[in-house]
Amino acid sequence: MKNIFLLSITVLIATVSTMDFFQAKPWPVPDKANKTVNPIKSSATSIADGKTLWIQHCASCHGKTGLGDGKKAAQLETPVGDFSAAAFQKQSDGSLFYKVAEGRDDMPAFKKKLPEQEDIWNLVVFMRSLKK
């Protein structure tokens, strides 16, 4: 019984000590960007346009449905996250736009790859359609 207790304590300590490793580090967004309103209204067309861009530029890491299960995700040092989760969905559209445009770490900046801001806004509309 004592061995089981010691094993349990060891597992608990190992789990707690590695929790920070698996937590996504904060991604601060400038206040102005955070408050920017999406000029593209959600519609069948904007979702379809965003999905086309998603498949082309995002699905390889983030997965077809934003669950973070793309074929390249396992190769990345930064967890790609679950875009259907409430924590992701509670971010402002402006915050999502900023993160796509500017990138960070393993996430490339798309402001040059997608120079038309409308394209990034359509991606944001599509990302909103991924919620649970």
C-alpha positions in Angstrom: 0.0 0.0 0.0 2.9 2.3 0.8 4.4 1.7 -2.6 1.1 2.7 -4.3 0.9 5.8 -2.3 4.5 6.8 -3.1 3.9 6.1 -6.8 0.8 8.2 -6.7 2.7 11.1 -5.1 5.5 10.8 -7.7 3.0 10.9 -10.6 1.3 13.9 -9.1 4.6 15.8 -8.7 5.7 15.0 -12.2 2.3 16.1 -13.6 2.3 19.4 -11.7 5.9 20.2 -12.6 5.2 19.7 -16.3 1.9 21.5 -16.5 3.5 24.8 -17.4 5.3 23.1 -20.2 2.0 22.2 -21.9 0.3 25.6 -21.3 0.2 27.9 -24.2 2.1 31.0 -23.4 0.1 34.2 -23.4 -0.2 36.0 -26.7 -0.7 39.7 -26.0 -2.6 41.7 -28.6 -2.4 45.5 -28.7 -5.6 47.1 -27.4 -6.3 48.8 -30.7 -6.1 45.5 -32.6 -8.2 43.7 -30.0 -11.0 46.3 -30.4 -11.0 46.2 -34.2 -14.4 45.1 -35.5 -14.6 42.6 -38.4 -16.0 44.4 -41.4 -17.0 41.1 -43.0 -20.4 39.8 -41.9 -20.8 36.1 -41.4 -22.6 34.6 -44.4 -22.5 31.4 -46.5 -20.2 33.2 -48.9 -17.8 34.6 -46.3 -17.6 31.2 -44.5 -16.9 29.4 -47.8 -14.3 32.0 -48.8 -12.6 31.6 -45.4 -12.8 27.8 -45.6 -11.0 27.8 -49.0 -8.2 29.9 -47.5 -8.2 27.7 -44.3 -7.7 24.5 -46.4 -5.0 26.2 -48.4 -3.0 27.8 -45.5 -4.1 26.6 -42.1 -5.4 23.0 -42.1 -2.0 21.4 -42.4 -1.3 22.5 -38.8 -4.7 23.3 -37.3 -6.7 20.5 -38.9 -9.7 20.6 -41.2 -12.0 21.5 -38.3 -9.6 23.5 -36.2 -9.0 20.8 -33.6 -5.2 21.2 -33.8 -4.8 17.8 -35.5 -3.3 18.8 -38.8 -0.6 16.5 -40.2 2.2 19.1 -39.4 0.9 19.8 -35.8 3.1 17.1 -34.2 6.2 18.6 -35.7 5.6 22.0 -34.0 7.1 23.2 -30.7 4.0 25.4 -30.0 0.7 23.7 -29.3 -1.8 24.7 -32.0 -4.8 24.5 -29.8 -8.5 23.6 -30.3 -10.2 26.4 -32.2 -13.7 25.0 -31.3 -13.0 25.5 -27.6 -14.6 28.3 -25.6 -11.3 29.8 -24.7 -10.4 30.3 -28.3 -13.9 31.5 -29.4 -14.1 34.1 -26.6 -11.2 36.1 -28.3 -12.3 39.2 -30.2 -12.3 39.1 -34.0 -9.7 41.8 -34.0 -7.5 39.6 -31.8 -7.8 36.7 -34.2 -7.1 39.0 -37.2 -3.9 40.3 -35.4 -2.6 36.8 -34.6 -3.2 35.6 -38.2 -1.6 38.7 -39.7 1.4 39.0 -37.4 2.1 35.4 -36.4 4.5 34.2 -33.6 6.9 31.4 -33.1 5.7 28.4 -35.2 2.7 30.4 -36.5 3.8 32.3 -39.6 2.7 35.9 -40.3 0.1 36.0 -43.1 0.0 39.7 -43.8 2.3 39.2 -46.8 0.9 35.9 -47.9 -2.6 37.3 -47.7 -2.2 41.0 -48.4 -5.9 41.6 -48.9 -7.2 42.2 -45.4 -10.6 40.9 -46.5 -9.0 37.4 -46.9 -7.9 37.4 -43.2 -11.3 38.7 -42.1 -12.9 35.8 -44.0 -10.6 33.4 -42.2 -11.8 34.9 -38.9 -15.4 34.3 -40.0 -14.6 30.7 -40.8 -12.8 30.2 -37.5 -16.0 31.4 -35.8 -17.9 28.6 -37.6 -15.7 26.0 -35.8 -17.2 26.5 -32.4 -18.7 23.5 -30.6 
